Amino acid sequence: MRRWGYHPEGAEGEEPLALRVDYGRTRAEVGSIVPVELQVRYRSAEASGMVVVSLGLPAGLSALPEDLQSLVDSGQVARFEVGAEAVSLYLDRLATGEAKKLSLRLKAKSKVDTQGVGSLAYLYYHP
């Protein structure tokens, strides 16, 4: 299931960031894994500075800590924060036209439906 999000809201061509989130499954049973693919694209001509991707967590799913730490260890993200409803991924900088792809897994703590969860990307200094 693919979801595109833009922040702030508006026409796609006007926004500096585009975010695509693909939850590998729309339903999950207790203990199962839901793969998530994210792609954030930077479209402005100016330097991006820090970019924040807020991945919406459907109720009953939690991010696997080892996947988040692996994103940091590999240099794909500078740091992360886990909240009750979202995981925030901080990217140091994106070049004009750059598309960064990130992968992680979520684990189901209860029966889950991934539809209807919002995610967004924004410039840290211009939320």
C-alpha positions as CSV (number, residue, x, y, z in Angstrom):
1,M,0.0,0.0,0.0
2,R,1.6,3.2,-1.1
3,R,1.0,6.6,0.4
4,W,2.4,9.9,-0.7
5,G,2.6,12.8,1.7
6,Y,3.7,16.4,1.2
7,H,4.3,19.1,3.9
8,P,3.1,21.7,4.1
9,E,0.0,20.7,2.2
10,G,-0.5,21.9,-1.3
11,A,0.2,21.1,-4.9
12,E,2.9,18.6,-5.4
13,G,5.0,20.8,-7.7
14,E,5.2,23.6,-5.1
15,E,6.6,21.6,-2.2
16,P,10.4,21.2,-1.5
17,L,9.9,17.7,-0.2
18,A,7.9,14.7,-1.4
19,L,7.5,11.6,0.7
20,R,6.4,8.1,-0.3
21,V,5.6,5.5,2.3
22,D,5.0,1.9,1.3
23,Y,3.8,-0.4,4.1
24,G,4.5,-3.8,2.8
25,R,1.3,-5.2,4.2
26,T,-2.1,-3.7,5.0
27,R,-3.0,-6.2,7.7
28,A,-0.8,-7.9,10.3
29,E,-1.4,-10.5,13.0
30,V,0.2,-10.5,16.5
31,G,4.0,-11.0,16.2
32,S,4.2,-10.6,12.5
33,I,6.5,-8.1,10.7
34,V,5.4,-5.3,8.4
35,P,8.2,-4.0,6.2
36,V,8.2,-0.3,5.4
37,E,9.9,1.5,2.5
38,L,10.3,5.3,2.6
39,Q,11.5,7.6,-0.1
40,V,12.0,11.3,0.5
41,R,12.8,13.5,-2.4
42,Y,14.2,17.1,-2.1
43,R,13.2,19.4,-4.9
44,S,14.4,22.9,-3.9
45,A,17.4,24.6,-5.4
46,E,18.7,25.8,-2.0
47,A,20.5,23.7,0.5
48,S,18.1,21.6,2.6
49,G,19.6,21.6,6.0
50,M,18.2,19.0,8.3
51,V,15.2,17.1,7.1
52,V,12.7,15.3,9.4
53,V,10.7,12.3,8.3
54,S,7.8,11.5,10.6
55,L,6.6,8.0,9.9
56,G,3.1,7.4,11.3
57,L,2.8,4.2,13.4
58,P,-0.5,2.4,13.1
59,A,-1.9,1.4,16.5
60,G,-0.5,-1.9,17.5
61,L,2.8,-1.6,15.6
62,S,6.2,-0.7,16.9
63,A,9.5,-0.1,15.2
64,L,12.3,-2.6,15.6
65,P,15.1,-0.9,17.6
66,E,17.8,-2.8,15.7
67,D,16.5,-1.4,12.3
68,L,16.5,2.2,13.6
69,Q,20.0,1.8,15.0
70,S,21.2,0.3,11.7
71,L,20.0,3.4,9.9
72,V,22.1,5.5,12.2
73,D,25.1,3.2,12.1
74,S,25.1,3.2,8.2
75,G,24.9,7.0,8.1
76,Q,21.5,7.0,6.4
77,V,20.0,9.1,9.3
78,A,21.7,11.3,11.8
79,R,19.4,10.2,14.7
80,F,15.8,9.0,15.5
81,E,13.1,9.5,18.1
82,V,10.4,7.0,18.8
83,G,7.0,8.3,20.0
84,A,3.7,6.6,20.6
85,E,2.3,7.6,17.2
86,A,5.3,8.2,15.0
87,V,9.0,7.6,14.5
88,S,11.0,10.7,13.6
89,L,14.0,10.2,11.4
90,Y,16.5,13.1,11.1
91,L,18.5,13.3,7.9
92,D,21.5,15.7,7.9
93,R,21.1,17.1,4.4
94,L,19.7,16.3,1.0
95,A,21.0,17.6,-2.3
96,T,18.8,19.2,-4.9
97,G,17.0,16.4,-6.7
98,E,18.2,13.7,-4.3
99,A,15.9,10.9,-3.4
100,K,16.8,9.0,-0.2
101,K,15.4,5.5,0.3
102,L,15.1,4.0,3.8
103,S,13.8,0.6,4.9
104,L,12.8,-0.6,8.3
105,R,10.4,-3.1,9.9
106,L,7.5,-2.8,12.3
107,K,6.4,-5.5,14.6
108,A,2.7,-6.2,15.4
109,K,1.8,-6.2,19.1
110,S,-1.8,-6.7,18.2
111,K,-3.9,-7.2,15.1
112,V,-3.3,-4.2,12.8
113,D,-4.7,-2.4,9.8
114,T,-2.1,0.0,8.3
115,Q,-4.6,2.1,6.3
116,G,-5.2,5.7,7.3
117,V,-1.9,6.5,9.0
118,G,-0.3,9.9,8.2
119,S,3.4,10.5,7.6
120,L,5.1,13.6,6.6
121,A,8.5,15.1,5.8
122,Y,9.6,18.7,6.5
123,L,12.6,20.9,6.8
124,Y,13.7,21.1,10.4
125,Y,14.1,24.8,10.5
126,H,10.8,25.4,8.5
127,P,8.3,23.0,10.0
